[in-house]
Amino acid sequence: MDVMQKVVRLSSKELEYLKGARFLSDSLLQSLKTVADGDAYSLYVSRTVAEDFRSAFMNRVAVAGFGPDYEPNSEGRMLEELIDRFYLW
């Protein structure tokens, strides 16, 4: 059982992006329960949930994260940042 949780800090822009992300499963969308923390939001996630988010982000960046020149586009840059931030252990 995975009960240890860590905090991932999200900007309001990142949180809105994730809430509208159609590529996230229903269970991941339901886990987006955050606590406002100044100008950011704190999301408490278990290792398993963090890994599920990272997997979804990696799949999405492969599909939509690069422009025609194979450089990361704005969505790709955000996803790469989220991939790094959700790496907790």
Backbone as XML, in Angstrom:
<?xml version="1.0"?>
<chain id="A" units="angstrom">
  <residue number="1" name="MET">
    <atom name="N" x="0.844" y="-1.174" z="0.000"/>
    <atom name="CA" x="0.000" y="0.000" z="0.000"/>
    <atom name="C" x="0.889" y="1.237" z="0.000"/>
  </residue>
  <residue number="2" name="ASP">
    <atom name="N" x="0.531" y="2.213" z="-0.839"/>
    <atom name="CA" x="1.324" y="3.413" z="-1.045"/>
    <atom name="C" x="0.671" y="4.575" z="-0.299"/>
  </residue>
  <residue number="3" name="VAL">
    <atom name="N" x="1.064" y="4.789" z="0.957"/>
    <atom name="CA" x="0.406" y="5.820" z="1.755"/>
    <atom name="C" x="1.249" y="7.072" z="1.932"/>
  </residue>
  <residue number="4" name="MET">
    <atom name="N" x="2.545" y="7.000" z="1.696"/>
    <atom name="CA" x="3.384" y="8.176" z="1.831"/>
    <atom name="C" x="3.026" y="9.174" z="0.741"/>
  </residue>
  <residue number="5" name="GLN">
    <atom name="N" x="2.864" y="10.433" z="1.131"/>
    <atom name="CA" x="2.525" y="11.458" z="0.155"/>
    <atom name="C" x="3.552" y="12.575" z="0.182"/>
  </residue>
  <residue number="6" name="LYS">
    <atom name="N" x="3.714" y="13.191" z="-0.962"/>
    <atom name="CA" x="4.585" y="14.344" z="-1.099"/>
    <atom name="C" x="3.799" y="15.470" z="-1.739"/>
  </residue>
  <residue number="7" name="VAL">
    <atom name="N" x="4.364" y="16.654" z="-1.670"/>
    <atom name="CA" x="3.698" y="17.838" z="-2.202"/>
    <atom name="C" x="4.312" y="18.221" z="-3.546"/>
  </residue>
  <residue number="8" name="VAL">
    <atom name="N" x="3.442" y="18.493" z="-4.505"/>
    <atom name="CA" x="3.848" y="19.059" z="-5.783"/>
    <atom name="C" x="3.217" y="20.439" z="-5.855"/>
  </residue>
  <residue number="9" name="ARG">
    <atom name="N" x="4.057" y="21.452" z="-6.077"/>
    <atom name="CA" x="3.537" y="22.824" z="-6.172"/>
    <atom name="C" x="3.243" y="23.142" z="-7.631"/>
  </residue>
  <residue number="10" name="LEU">
    <atom name="N" x="2.057" y="23.724" z="-7.849"/>
    <atom name="CA" x="1.604" y="24.065" z="-9.193"/>
    <atom name="C" x="1.232" y="25.531" z="-9.267"/>
  </residue>
  <residue number="11" name="SER">
    <atom name="N" x="1.522" y="26.159" z="-10.384"/>
    <atom name="CA" x="1.048" y="27.518" z="-10.616"/>
    <atom name="C" x="-0.427" y="27.440" z="-11.010"/>
  </residue>
  <residue number="12" name="SER">
    <atom name="N" x="-1.106" y="28.564" z="-10.991"/>
    <atom name="CA" x="-2.515" y="28.567" z="-11.403"/>
    <atom name="C" x="-2.640" y="28.174" z="-12.875"/>
  </residue>
  <residue number="13" name="LYS">
    <atom name="N" x="-1.687" y="28.580" z="-13.707"/>
    <atom name="CA" x="-1.699" y="28.206" z="-15.132"/>
    <atom name="C" x="-1.552" y="26.692" z="-15.301"/>
  </residue>
  <residue number="14" name="GLU">
    <atom name="N" x="-0.641" y="26.090" z="-14.547"/>
    <atom name="CA" x="-0.449" y="24.635" z="-14.625"/>
    <atom name="C" x="-1.684" y="23.891" z="-14.132"/>
  </residue>
  <residue number="15" name="LEU">
    <atom name="N" x="-2.266" y="24.372" z="-13.041"/>
    <atom name="CA" x="-3.452" y="23.715" z="-12.499"/>
    <atom name="C" x="-4.610" y="23.781" z="-13.492"/>
  </residue>
  <residue number="16" name="GLU">
    <atom name="N" x="-4.833" y="24.933" z="-14.104"/>
    <atom name="CA" x="-5.908" y="25.059" z="-15.092"/>
    <atom name="C" x="-5.654" y="24.156" z="-16.297"/>
  </residue>
  <residue number="17" name="TYR">
    <atom name="N" x="-4.395" y="24.073" z="-16.729"/>
    <atom name="CA" x="-4.042" y="23.179" z="-17.831"/>
    <atom name="C" x="-4.398" y="21.738" z="-17.473"/>
  </residue>
  <residue number="18" name="LEU">
    <atom name="N" x="-4.015" y="21.302" z="-16.286"/>
    <atom name="CA" x="-4.276" y="19.922" z="-15.884"/>
    <atom name="C" x="-5.764" y="19.647" z="-15.738"/>
  </residue>
  <residue number="19" name="LYS">
    <atom name="N" x="-6.502" y="20.597" z="-15.190"/>
    <atom name="CA" x="-7.949" y="20.389" z="-15.030"/>
    <atom name="C" x="-8.657" y="20.240" z="-16.375"/>
  </residue>
  <residue number="20" name="GLY">
    <atom name="N" x="-8.110" y="20.862" z="-17.409"/>
    <atom name="CA" x="-8.716" y="20.777" z="-18.735"/>
    <atom name="C" x="-8.088" y="19.733" z="-19.636"/>
  </residue>
  <residue number="21" name="ALA">
    <atom name="N" x="-7.141" y="18.974" z="-19.116"/>
    <atom name="CA" x="-6.392" y="18.007" z="-19.929"/>
    <atom name="C" x="-7.235" y="16.772" z="-20.205"/>
  </residue>
  <residue number="22" name="ARG">
    <atom name="N" x="-7.636" y="16.609" z="-21.430"/>
    <atom name="CA" x="-8.455" y="15.453" z="-21.808"/>
    <atom name="C" x="-7.653" y="14.164" z="-21.860"/>
  </residue>
  <residue number="23" name="PHE">
    <atom name="N" x="-6.341" y="14.279" z="-21.839"/>
    <atom name="CA" x="-5.506" y="13.078" z="-21.892"/>
    <atom name="C" x="-5.323" y="12.430" z="-20.523"/>
  </residue>
  <residue number="24" name="LEU">
    <atom name="N" x="-5.754" y="13.102" z="-19.454"/>
    <atom name="CA" x="-5.651" y="12.521" z="-18.112"/>
    <atom name="C" x="-6.840" y="11.611" z="-17.840"/>
  </residue>
  <residue number="25" name="SER">
    <atom name="N" x="-6.587" y="10.525" z="-17.153"/>
    <atom name="CA" x="-7.670" y="9.603" z="-16.782"/>
    <atom name="C" x="-8.580" y="10.273" z="-15.752"/>
  </residue>
  <residue number="26" name="ASP">
    <atom name="N" x="-9.784" y="9.729" z="-15.619"/>
    <atom name="CA" x="-10.723" y="10.261" z="-14.626"/>
    <atom name="C" x="-10.130" y="10.209" z="-13.221"/>
  </residue>
  <residue number="27" name="SER">
    <atom name="N" x="-9.411" y="9.132" z="-12.914"/>
    <atom name="CA" x="-8.850" y="9.009" z="-11.563"/>
    <atom name="C" x="-7.791" y="10.090" z="-11.317"/>
  </residue>
  <residue number="28" name="LEU">
    <atom name="N" x="-6.993" y="10.421" z="-12.335"/>
    <atom name="CA" x="-6.007" y="11.491" z="-12.148"/>
    <atom name="C" x="-6.691" y="12.846" z="-12.032"/>
  </residue>
  <residue number="29" name="LEU">
    <atom name="N" x="-7.710" y="13.071" z="-12.838"/>
    <atom name="CA" x="-8.445" y="14.339" z="-12.729"/>
    <atom name="C" x="-9.075" y="14.486" z="-11.346"/>
  </residue>
  <residue number="30" name="GLN">
    <atom name="N" x="-9.582" y="13.401" z="-10.802"/>
    <atom name="CA" x="-10.194" y="13.448" z="-9.478"/>
    <atom name="C" x="-9.163" y="13.688" z="-8.390"/>
  </residue>
  <residue number="31" name="SER">
    <atom name="N" x="-7.918" y="13.354" z="-8.640"/>
    <atom name="CA" x="-6.877" y="13.550" z="-7.628"/>
    <atom name="C" x="-6.350" y="14.982" z="-7.608"/>
  </residue>
  <residue number="32" name="LEU">
    <atom name="N" x="-6.846" y="15.841" z="-8.488"/>
    <atom name="CA" x="-6.390" y="17.233" z="-8.548"/>
    <atom name="C" x="-7.065" y="18.094" z="-7.486"/>
  </residue>
  <residue number="33" name="LYS">
    <atom name="N" x="-6.988" y="17.641" z="-6.272"/>
    <atom name="CA" x="-7.533" y="18.402" z="-5.145"/>
    <atom name="C" x="-6.361" y="19.144" z="-4.515"/>
  </residue>
  <residue number="34" name="THR">
    <atom name="N" x="-6.353" y="20.445" z="-4.701"/>
    <atom name="CA" x="-5.213" y="21.246" z="-4.273"/>
    <atom name="C" x="-5.563" y="22.125" z="-3.092"/>
  </residue>
  <residue number="35" name="VAL">
    <atom name="N" x="-4.524" y="22.639" z="-2.474"/>
    <atom name="CA" x="-4.653" y="23.608" z="-1.384"/>
    <atom name="C" x="-3.961" y="24.870" z="-1.860"/>
  </residue>
  <residue number="36" name="ALA">
    <atom name="N" x="-4.684" y="25.998" z="-1.835"/>
    <atom name="CA" x="-4.079" y="27.270" z="-2.225"/>
    <atom name="C" x="-2.968" y="27.605" z="-1.245"/>
  </residue>
  <residue number="37" name="ASP">
    <atom name="N" x="-1.850" y="28.055" z="-1.804"/>
    <atom name="CA" x="-0.675" y="28.357" z="-1.000"/>
    <atom name="C" x="-0.027" y="29.620" z="-1.568"/>
  </residue>
  <residue number="38" name="GLY">
    <atom name="N" x="-0.581" y="30.770" z="-1.204"/>
    <atom name="CA" x="-0.103" y="32.022" z="-1.774"/>
    <atom name="C" x="-0.506" y="32.106" z="-3.232"/>
  </residue>
  <residue number="39" name="ASP">
    <atom name="N" x="0.463" y="32.317" z="-4.117"/>
    <atom name="CA" x="0.166" y="32.420" z="-5.545"/>
    <atom name="C" x="0.320" y="31.076" z="-6.263"/>
  </residue>
  <residue number="40" name="ALA">
    <atom name="N" x="0.446" y="30.003" z="-5.515"/>
    <atom name="CA" x="0.575" y="28.663" z="-6.090"/>
    <atom name="C" x="-0.423" y="27.726" z="-5.413"/>
  </residue>
  <residue number="41" name="TYR">
    <atom name="N" x="-0.382" y="26.481" z="-5.819"/>
    <atom name="CA" x="-1.260" y="25.458" z="-5.255"/>
    <atom name="C" x="-0.426" y="24.251" z="-4.877"/>
  </residue>
  <residue number="42" name="SER">
    <atom name="N" x="-0.785" y="23.624" z="-3.781"/>
    <atom name="CA" x="-0.104" y="22.415" z="-3.329"/>
    <atom name="C" x="-0.994" y="21.222" z="-3.611"/>
  </residue>
  <residue number="43" name="LEU">
    <atom name="N" x="-0.417" y="20.231" z="-4.264"/>
    <atom name="CA" x="-1.111" y="18.996" z="-4.586"/>
    <atom name="C" x="-0.398" y="17.866" z="-3.855"/>
  </residue>
  <residue number="44" name="TYR">
    <atom name="N" x="-1.120" y="17.133" z="-3.031"/>
    <atom name="CA" x="-0.545" y="16.020" z="-2.278"/>
    <atom name="C" x="-0.789" y="14.741" z="-3.053"/>
  </residue>
  <residue number="45" name="VAL">
    <atom name="N" x="0.295" y="14.052" z="-3.398"/>
    <atom name="CA" x="0.176" y="12.833" z="-4.196"/>
    <atom name="C" x="1.040" y="11.724" z="-3.614"/>
  </residue>
  <residue number="46" name="SER">
    <atom name="N" x="0.568" y="10.506" z="-3.808"/>
    <atom name="CA" x="1.360" y="9.329" z="-3.448"/>
    <atom name="C" x="2.354" y="9.060" z="-4.575"/>
  </residue>
  <residue number="47" name="ARG">
    <atom name="N" x="3.275" y="8.184" z="-4.302"/>
    <atom name="CA" x="4.268" y="7.810" z="-5.317"/>
    <atom name="C" x="3.577" y="7.235" z="-6.555"/>
  </residue>
  <residue number="48" name="THR">
    <atom name="N" x="2.605" y="6.379" z="-6.341"/>
    <atom name="CA" x="1.889" y="5.747" z="-7.450"/>
    <atom name="C" x="1.178" y="6.786" z="-8.306"/>
  </residue>
  <residue number="49" name="VAL">
    <atom name="N" x="0.501" y="7.710" z="-7.665"/>
    <atom name="CA" x="-0.221" y="8.751" z="-8.407"/>
    <atom name="C" x="0.763" y="9.648" z="-9.148"/>
  </residue>
  <residue number="50" name="ALA">
    <atom name="N" x="1.862" y="10.007" z="-8.508"/>
    <atom name="CA" x="2.882" y="10.828" z="-9.169"/>
    <atom name="C" x="3.413" y="10.108" z="-10.410"/>
  </residue>
  <residue number="51" name="GLU">
    <atom name="N" x="3.659" y="8.824" z="-10.305"/>
    <atom name="CA" x="4.145" y="8.053" z="-11.449"/>
    <atom name="C" x="3.098" y="7.975" z="-12.553"/>
  </residue>
  <residue number="52" name="ASP">
    <atom name="N" x="1.819" y="7.870" z="-12.179"/>
    <atom name="CA" x="0.742" y="7.850" z="-13.177"/>
    <atom name="C" x="0.664" y="9.192" z="-13.912"/>
  </residue>
  <residue number="53" name="PHE">
    <atom name="N" x="0.802" y="10.300" z="-13.170"/>
    <atom name="CA" x="0.827" y="11.617" z="-13.810"/>
    <atom name="C" x="2.003" y="11.705" z="-14.772"/>
  </residue>
  <residue number="54" name="ARG">
    <atom name="N" x="3.195" y="11.307" z="-14.319"/>
    <atom name="CA" x="4.385" y="11.395" z="-15.166"/>
    <atom name="C" x="4.217" y="10.574" z="-16.446"/>
  </residue>
  <residue number="55" name="SER">
    <atom name="N" x="3.649" y="9.393" z="-16.335"/>
    <atom name="CA" x="3.419" y="8.554" z="-17.505"/>
    <atom name="C" x="2.480" y="9.249" z="-18.493"/>
  </residue>
  <residue number="56" name="ALA">
    <atom name="N" x="1.403" y="9.826" z="-17.982"/>
    <atom name="CA" x="0.460" y="10.542" z="-18.847"/>
    <atom name="C" x="1.138" y="11.741" z="-19.500"/>
  </residue>
  <residue number="57" name="PHE">
    <atom name="N" x="1.966" y="12.475" z="-18.749"/>
    <atom name="CA" x="2.674" y="13.628" z="-19.306"/>
    <atom name="C" x="3.645" y="13.190" z="-20.404"/>
  </residue>
  <residue number="58" name="MET">
    <atom name="N" x="4.370" y="12.102" z="-20.170"/>
    <atom name="CA" x="5.342" y="11.623" z="-21.161"/>
    <atom name="C" x="4.641" y="11.168" z="-22.439"/>
  </residue>
  <residue number="59" name="ASN">
    <atom name="N" x="3.502" y="10.511" z="-22.302"/>
    <atom name="CA" x="2.740" y="10.104" z="-23.483"/>
    <atom name="C" x="2.252" y="11.323" z="-24.253"/>
  </residue>
  <residue number="60" name="ARG">
    <atom name="N" x="1.783" y="12.325" z="-23.530"/>
    <atom name="CA" x="1.266" y="13.538" z="-24.180"/>
    <atom name="C" x="2.381" y="14.330" z="-24.855"/>
  </residue>
  <residue number="61" name="VAL">
    <atom name="N" x="3.518" y="14.466" z="-24.201"/>
    <atom name="CA" x="4.601" y="15.254" z="-24.801"/>
    <atom name="C" x="5.073" y="14.599" z="-26.095"/>
  </residue>
  <residue number="62" name="ALA">
    <atom name="N" x="5.025" y="13.289" z="-26.174"/>
    <atom name="CA" x="5.429" y="12.590" z="-27.390"/>
    <atom name="C" x="4.476" y="12.881" z="-28.544"/>
  </residue>
  <residue number="63" name="VAL">
    <atom name="N" x="3.212" y="13.136" z="-28.233"/>
    <atom name="CA" x="2.192" y="13.358" z="-29.257"/>
    <atom name="C" x="2.054" y="14.838" z="-29.627"/>
  </residue>
  <residue number="64" name="ALA">
    <atom name="N" x="2.099" y="15.714" z="-28.644"/>
    <atom name="CA" x="1.746" y="17.117" z="-28.886"/>
    <atom name="C" x="2.767" y="18.120" z="-28.379"/>
  </residue>
  <residue number="65" name="GLY">
    <atom name="N" x="3.912" y="17.666" z="-27.924"/>
    <atom name="CA" x="4.836" y="18.573" z="-27.256"/>
    <atom name="C" x="5.921" y="19.194" z="-28.103"/>
  </residue>
  <residue number="66" name="PHE">
    <atom name="N" x="5.918" y="18.908" z="-29.416"/>
    <atom name="CA" x="6.993" y="19.421" z="-30.260"/>
    <atom name="C" x="6.428" y="20.101" z="-31.498"/>
  </residue>
  <residue number="67" name="GLY">
    <atom name="N" x="7.117" y="21.150" z="-31.923"/>
    <atom name="CA" x="6.743" y="21.846" z="-33.139"/>
    <atom name="C" x="7.334" y="21.162" z="-34.356"/>
  </residue>
  <residue number="68" name="PRO">
    <atom name="N" x="7.117" y="21.746" z="-35.540"/>
    <atom name="CA" x="7.619" y="21.145" z="-36.780"/>
    <atom name="C" x="9.146" y="21.064" z="-36.843"/>
  </residue>
  <residue number="69" name="ASP">
    <atom name="N" x="9.828" y="21.869" z="-36.052"/>
    <atom name="CA" x="11.292" y="21.845" z="-36.030"/>
    <atom name="C" x="11.836" y="20.912" z="-34.952"/>
  </residue>
  <residue number="70" name="TYR">
    <atom name="N" x="10.939" y="20.134" z="-34.333"/>
    <atom name="CA" x="11.276" y="19.167" z="-33.285"/>
    <atom name="C" x="11.805" y="19.824" z="-32.005"/>
  </residue>
  <residue number="71" name="GLU">
    <atom name="N" x="11.539" y="21.098" z="-31.853"/>
    <atom name="CA" x="11.832" y="21.808" z="-30.608"/>
    <atom name="C" x="10.560" y="21.792" z="-29.771"/>
  </residue>
  <residue number="72" name="PRO">
    <atom name="N" x="10.688" y="21.739" z="-28.444"/>
    <atom name="CA" x="9.479" y="21.745" z="-27.617"/>
    <atom name="C" x="8.660" y="23.014" z="-27.849"/>
  </residue>
  <residue number="73" name="ASN">
    <atom name="N" x="7.346" y="22.839" z="-28.006"/>
    <atom name="CA" x="6.446" y="23.987" z="-28.089"/>
    <atom name="C" x="6.035" y="24.382" z="-26.671"/>
  </residue>
  <residue number="74" name="SER">
    <atom name="N" x="5.130" y="25.335" z="-26.527"/>
    <atom name="CA" x="4.767" y="25.805" z="-25.183"/>
    <atom name="C" x="4.152" y="24.684" z="-24.344"/>
  </residue>
  <residue number="75" name="GLU">
    <atom name="N" x="3.324" y="23.851" z="-24.943"/>
    <atom name="CA" x="2.751" y="22.727" z="-24.198"/>
    <atom name="C" x="3.844" y="21.740" z="-23.811"/>
  </residue>
  <residue number="76" name="GLY">
    <atom name="N" x="4.757" y="21.489" z="-24.722"/>
    <atom name="CA" x="5.857" y="20.569" z="-24.440"/>
    <atom name="C" x="6.745" y="21.055" z="-23.313"/>
  </residue>
  <residue number="77" name="ARG">
    <atom name="N" x="7.031" y="22.363" z="-23.290"/>
    <atom name="CA" x="7.851" y="22.911" z="-22.201"/>
    <atom name="C" x="7.147" y="22.774" z="-20.859"/>
  </residue>
  <residue number="78" name="MET">
    <atom name="N" x="5.831" y="23.025" z="-20.848"/>
    <atom name="CA" x="5.076" y="22.870" z="-19.603"/>
    <atom name="C" x="5.079" y="21.408" z="-19.164"/>
  </residue>
  <residue number="79" name="LEU">
    <atom name="N" x="4.859" y="20.508" z="-20.101"/>
    <atom name="CA" x="4.843" y="19.082" z="-19.767"/>
    <atom name="C" x="6.204" y="18.614" z="-19.260"/>
  </residue>
  <residue number="80" name="GLU">
    <atom name="N" x="7.276" y="19.066" z="-19.876"/>
    <atom name="CA" x="8.602" y="18.682" z="-19.409"/>
    <atom name="C" x="8.851" y="19.168" z="-17.985"/>
  </residue>
  <residue number="81" name="GLU">
    <atom name="N" x="8.393" y="20.372" z="-17.676"/>
    <atom name="CA" x="8.519" y="20.897" z="-16.316"/>
    <atom name="C" x="7.694" y="20.048" z="-15.340"/>
  </residue>
  <residue number="82" name="LEU">
    <atom name="N" x="6.484" y="19.683" z="-15.744"/>
    <atom name="CA" x="5.634" y="18.857" z="-14.880"/>
    <atom name="C" x="6.215" y="17.459" z="-14.695"/>
  </residue>
  <residue number="83" name="ILE">
    <atom name="N" x="6.792" y="16.900" z="-15.733"/>
    <atom name="CA" x="7.439" y="15.577" z="-15.624"/>
    <atom name="C" x="8.513" y="15.630" z="-14.554"/>
  </residue>
  <residue number="84" name="ASP">
    <atom name="N" x="9.327" y="16.678" z="-14.595"/>
    <atom name="CA" x="10.393" y="16.829" z="-13.593"/>
    <atom name="C" x="9.810" y="17.040" z="-12.190"/>
  </residue>
  <residue number="85" name="ARG">
    <atom name="N" x="8.793" y="17.868" z="-12.104"/>
    <atom name="CA" x="8.247" y="18.197" z="-10.789"/>
    <atom name="C" x="7.529" y="17.025" z="-10.142"/>
  </residue>
  <residue number="86" name="PHE">
    <atom name="N" x="6.933" y="16.142" z="-10.945"/>
    <atom name="CA" x="6.237" y="14.992" z="-10.382"/>
    <atom name="C" x="7.174" y="13.825" z="-10.098"/>
  </residue>
  <residue number="87" name="TYR">
    <atom name="N" x="8.476" y="13.997" z="-10.376"/>
    <atom name="CA" x="9.450" y="12.988" z="-9.982"/>
    <atom name="C" x="9.778" y="13.248" z="-8.514"/>
  </residue>
  <residue number="88" name="LEU">
    <atom name="N" x="9.225" y="12.427" z="-7.627"/>
    <atom name="CA" x="9.296" y="12.731" z="-6.201"/>
    <atom name="C" x="10.245" y="11.850" z="-5.423"/>
  </residue>
  <residue number="89" name="TRP">
    <atom name="N" x="10.566" y="10.677" z="-5.924"/>
    <atom name="CA" x="11.396" y="9.750" z="-5.137"/>
    <atom name="C" x="12.603" y="9.343" z="-5.902"/>
  </residue>
</chain>
